[in-house]
Amino acid sequence: MKICQLIIILLLLGGSSGYAAENLAASFENGNRAYELGKFEEAVKIYQGILKNGTSPALEYNLANAFLKADRIGEAVLHYRRALLLDPGMRTARENLRFAREKAQANGSANFFESVSKPIRPSTLAWVASFLFWAWHALLSFRKLVSSTRNRFSILTSILGIFALASVFWFGTVTYARHLAPNGVVTSTNAVARLGPLEEAKVAYPLTAGSEVQIIGNHNGWFQVRNSRQEIGWLNQAQIQRLF
């Protein structure tokens, strides 16, 4: 918990006064204490209060743990996934998310975006891809200007070019996969998707808390969603939360 607290303090100091940061750090410690005492709903409220001032992988992770212990599986899945969006390398969040999905017995599972982004954050990957591409371009230009170096650096240029193109391809794949990944999590118990954006509309299919769907539209307080079986329906916005 001390490591998580340090992460939160560093995050919040950037946008808060020293006094406010101290209060937020104290609130975070109160949330940790409530969690350790088994007061999970109290911990949830404290963490959610801190969340209004900013977020971090640690905060999302601790909040997800509190939701999981409070048997609020939908919210647990939501915040584990948010933690992994912020830090794809957080192994404990990935393991706990797998457990929460199994407990929910919903239609959620590790999606393609989670698989391809596991080793590195998309923002970091974008920086790496850009650096390798421009380094490759600079080396090509240097070889063209200094003819005596063409043979000397040919292997290095080829290797750098392969890595540059591979990283660009990987970044494109991650970006495309993120666009297609489920971006909504059902947080209401025994929710139902309907054939239209009305309570009177016929039921299309049931959804349990923790179900992960793709939000593809909205109308008058309703989200049009697509589940893992590619079935489309309308879900009341009170029953679902966006991932980002």
N, C-alpha and C positions, 0 to 999 in steps of 0.2 A: 504493500500500500504506500510506503514511503516513496518509492520510485514513481508511482502513479501521481502522487501528490506533487512531486517536483515537476513533472511534466505539465500538470495543470497550472502551477504557479508561473512557469516560464511562458506558457501560452497566454495567460491572462495579463501578465505584466505589460505585454506589448500594447494593449489597448485600454488599460485601466490605470487609475492613479495608484500610488503605493498603498494608500489606505483601503481602497476598494479591493485591490489584489489580496491584501491580508485577510479581508473579510471573506472573500471567495475561497481562499485557501483554508480558512477555518471552517467554512461551510462544507468543503470537500472532506475535511477530516471528520466532521460530524456525520456526514453520510457514510463514510467508512466505518465509523464506530457503530452507527445504527445497524449497518449490514452485519457486522461481526456479532452484534447482540441478537440477531435474528429478527430485527424490526425492518423487514424488507420493504413494506409500503412506505414507511417513514424515509428510508434511504432513497427510494424512488423520487419522492417529493423533493428531497434536498438536491439530488443530482439534477432533476429537471429545472430547479431554480437556477443552478449554476449554468445550465445549458443555454439559458437566455442571454448569457454574456459571452458565449463563444463555446467552441467544442474542440475536442481532441480525440485521438484513438482511445486513450486511457479512460476519458470520461464516458464515451459511448460504450466501452467495454464494461466498465463498472455498472453503468445503468442497465445494460443488458443482463448482467449477472443478477442484479436486484430484481428485475422483472421475471427472470427465470425462476428464482427462488420464491417469488410471490405467485407463481403459477400463472403468469400472464404471458403466455407463450408467443402470441403475436407480436407484442412489443419487444420481447427478447430477440426474436428473429430479426426484427427491424433494426435494432440498435447494434446487434452483432454485425449485420451487413454494412451498416454505416461505419462501424469501426474498421472493417476490412477495406472499405473504400478509401479511408484515410490512411490506412497502413496495411496493404495486402500481405505483408510478411508477418503479421501478428498470428502466430501459430495457435496460441490458446484460444483466441477468438474464433478461429476456423474450426477447432475441435469442439468448442462449446456450441457453435452454430450447427454443426452436424448433429450434436446431441439434441438441441432444441427442435430441429427439423424432425428427428425421429420421434421425439415426444409428441410433437404436434400431429404426426401422422397426416400431414398435409401433402400438397402436390409440389412442395418446394424441394429442390436438390441443388447440388453444386452446379452452377451454370457455366457456360463456356467462358464468359468474362472472368469469373473467379479463377478458373483454371489457367488461363493464359496470362493473367495479371498477378498470379501468386508470388513470383520471385521479386517483383519490383513494382514500384508505384508508376502509374501511367505518366505523371508529370516528370519523374526522374528518367523514365524511358524516352520521353520526348527530348529531354536535354541531351541524353547520351546519343540518340540518333542524330540530332542536329550537330553535335560536336564531331562525331565520326564522319558525317557527310562533308562538313566543311574542311576537316583535316584531310580527307581524301582529295577534295577539290584543290586544296592548297598544294598538296604533294604533286598532283598532276600538273598544275601550273608551273611549279618549281622545276619539274623534269623537262617541261617544254621550253622554259627559259634557259636552263643550263643543260645543254645537250650532253655534256660529259657524264651526267648523273643518270641518264635514261636506263642504262643496263644495271647500274649499281642499285637502284631503288625499284626495279621492276617487280621483284617478289613482294617487297613491302607494300608497294602500291596495290598489287592484286589482293593481298590479304586485307589491307585496310578497306579496299573497295567492297570485298565480300561482307565484312563486318558492318560496313555502313549501310549497304543495301538490305542486309538481314535485319538490322535494327529498325530501319524505316518500315520494312514489311511487318515486323513484330508490332511496332507502334500502330500501324494502320489496322492490323488485326484486332488489337486490344480496343481501339476506338470503335471499330465496327461492332465488336462483341458487346461492348458496353451499351451501345445504342439498342441492341436487340435483347439485352438482359432484362429480366423482370424488374420493374421499377416501382412496384407497389406491394405492400404487405398487408394482408387482412388482419386487423387487430380485434375485430368483434367476434364473439363466439357464435357459431352457427349462422354465419352470414349467408345470404343467397344472392346470386346474380340473376337478374331478371331480363326478359326479352326487350324491355324498353325502360326508359328513365322515369318510371312511375311505380309507386307502391302497389298499384292495382295490376301491373303487368304480370304475365305468367312467369313462373320460375324457370330459369334456363338451366341452372345447376347450383348445388350447394357449395359453400366454401367454409372451411374451418379456420379458426385463428392460427395464423402462421402461414397460411397459403400465400404463395408469391405469384403475382400476376403482372402482366404488362399493361400499363395504362395507355390507351390509344386515343382517347377523346374524353370530353366532358360536356355536360349540359344540365343546367338548372340544379346544381347540387348533386349530380350523379357522374360517376366515372364509367366510361366504356372500357371494359377490360378483356384481355385474352389470357386464358389459362394455359398450362403446359400441354394440354390436348388440343390447343388451337381453337377452343370454343370461345365464342364472343358473347358477352352479356353486359348488363348495366348494374353497377353497384353503388349504393348510397355512400356518399363521401364520408359519412360518420363512421363507416365500417372499415375504412382503409386509410393507410397513410402512405404518402410518397416516400420513396427512398432518398431522393435528392431533388 
